[in-house]
Amino acid sequence: MPKPTDAFEQKLAELETLVNELEAGELSLEDAMTKFERGIVLTRECQQSLSAAEQKVSQLIAQNSADETLPFNPEQ
């Protein structure tokens, strides 16, 4: 079963390919518009994945900061 990071990496790679194809300037207007639209979808999906990961990290930090911490003393 693929990990969520695998899906993100695949979408990011596809987005990079689309950008390179669009920057090359060798596509017809219709093909360029189709690839641009796909790029918008991929960008939104990647942003959603990053937002979800950011929320998870924030939750983990909040959970860990609730634990008692001790000051670091290098002489001990």
C-alpha positions, 0 to 999 in steps of 0.5 A: 500500500503506498504511503501518503508521502508517495502520492505527494511525491508523485503529484509533485513530480507530475507538476514539475513535468507539466511546468517543464513542458509549459516552459518549453513553449512547444505545445499548442494552445489547447494542450497548454491549457489542458496541462495548465488546468491539470497543474492547478489541480495538482497544486491544490492537492499538494497544498492540501497535503502540506496543510494536513502535515502541518496540522499534524506536526502542530498537534504533535508539538502541542502534545509534547509541550504539555509534558514536563520538561527539565532544563538542560545541564551539561555538567550533570 
